[in-house]
Amino acid sequence: MGGTQNEFREEAVKLVTEGGLTGGEASRRLNVPKSTLENWVRSSQKGTLGEIGKNHKPLTELELEVSILKRENAQIRMERDILKKAAAYFAKESLQGTRS
């Protein structure tokens, strides 16, 4: 599990350092807080990126599942809000179109 997390951090840093993205753009694309990504970039520049997370206790299976479900829930809420706004927009357009 740690190997894939380190690979993810390395790829995220490369988006900023080699890919030409700003920290904000990369953090939005990866759904990672901008401050976290900036810390990874600084750690990479110091050569300590691989040390991040070594002192954290591994998540239990239940904690991992809760984390995944929370992220999915946030994504679904965001999609729902977008759909609500789109429905309101098109309803408004429809009403304006019938009044002409």
VMD Tcl script that draws the C-alpha trace (Angstrom):
set ca {
  {0.00 0.00 0.00}
  {2.83 2.42 0.85}
  {4.46 1.90 -2.53}
  {1.41 3.03 -4.42}
  {1.00 6.06 -2.16}
  {4.61 7.06 -2.78}
  {4.17 6.57 -6.53}
  {1.05 8.74 -6.44}
  {2.94 11.49 -4.58}
  {5.81 11.31 -7.07}
  {3.46 11.56 -10.05}
  {1.60 14.44 -8.41}
  {4.88 16.31 -7.90}
  {5.85 15.67 -11.54}
  {2.61 17.32 -12.70}
  {3.81 20.51 -11.04}
  {7.56 20.31 -11.60}
  {7.62 18.80 -15.09}
  {4.05 18.96 -16.37}
  {3.73 22.72 -16.22}
  {0.63 22.74 -14.02}
  {0.25 25.13 -11.12}
  {-0.19 23.69 -7.66}
  {-3.86 24.69 -7.72}
  {-4.53 23.05 -11.09}
  {-2.80 19.83 -10.11}
  {-4.52 19.70 -6.72}
  {-7.95 20.08 -8.36}
  {-7.20 17.37 -10.93}
  {-5.99 14.97 -8.27}
  {-8.50 15.94 -5.59}
  {-5.67 16.64 -3.15}
  {-5.51 19.75 -0.95}
  {-3.24 22.39 -2.48}
  {-1.25 22.71 0.76}
  {-0.60 18.96 0.76}
  {0.65 19.05 -2.81}
  {2.87 22.03 -2.02}
  {4.34 20.09 0.93}
  {5.04 17.15 -1.39}
  {6.82 19.44 -3.87}
  {8.97 20.94 -1.09}
  {9.75 17.47 0.27}
  {10.68 16.30 -3.21}
  {13.05 19.24 -3.65}
  {14.70 18.31 -0.32}
  {14.83 14.65 -1.31}
  {12.55 13.57 1.54}
  {9.35 12.77 -0.36}
  {9.74 9.04 0.31}
  {9.80 9.69 4.07}
  {6.26 11.11 4.15}
  {3.80 8.85 5.90}
  {6.34 6.43 7.35}
  {5.30 7.26 10.91}
  {1.56 7.00 10.28}
  {-0.21 3.92 11.48}
  {-1.83 1.95 8.67}
  {-5.57 2.33 8.29}
  {-7.72 -0.54 9.34}
  {-9.96 -2.04 6.69}
  {-12.95 -0.28 8.23}
  {-11.20 3.11 8.37}
  {-10.19 2.73 4.75}
  {-13.74 1.88 3.72}
  {-15.12 4.87 5.63}
  {-12.58 7.13 3.94}
  {-13.52 5.82 0.48}
  {-17.24 6.17 1.19}
  {-16.80 9.75 2.44}
  {-14.94 10.68 -0.74}
  {-17.62 9.02 -2.91}
  {-20.35 10.78 -0.92}
  {-18.69 14.17 -1.47}
  {-18.42 13.45 -5.21}
  {-22.09 12.43 -5.42}
  {-23.19 15.55 -3.52}
  {-21.19 17.73 -5.90}
  {-22.74 16.02 -8.92}
  {-26.21 16.40 -7.40}
  {-25.65 20.13 -6.84}
  {-24.49 20.57 -10.43}
  {-27.59 18.76 -11.70}
  {-29.85 20.93 -9.53}
  {-28.28 24.08 -10.95}
  {-28.57 22.77 -14.50}
  {-32.23 21.83 -13.98}
  {-32.99 25.30 -12.61}
  {-31.19 26.93 -15.52}
  {-33.05 24.91 -18.15}
  {-36.39 25.41 -16.38}
  {-35.77 29.16 -16.44}
  {-34.83 29.02 -20.13}
  {-37.93 26.96 -20.88}
  {-40.19 29.48 -19.13}
  {-38.57 32.40 -20.96}
  {-38.97 30.57 -24.25}
  {-42.73 30.05 -23.79}
  {-43.35 33.72 -22.97}
  {-41.91 35.01 -26.26}
}
mol new
graphics top color blue
foreach p $ca { graphics top sphere $p radius 0.5 }
foreach p [lrange $ca 0 end-1] q [lrange $ca 1 end] { graphics top cylinder $p $q radius 0.2 }
display resetview
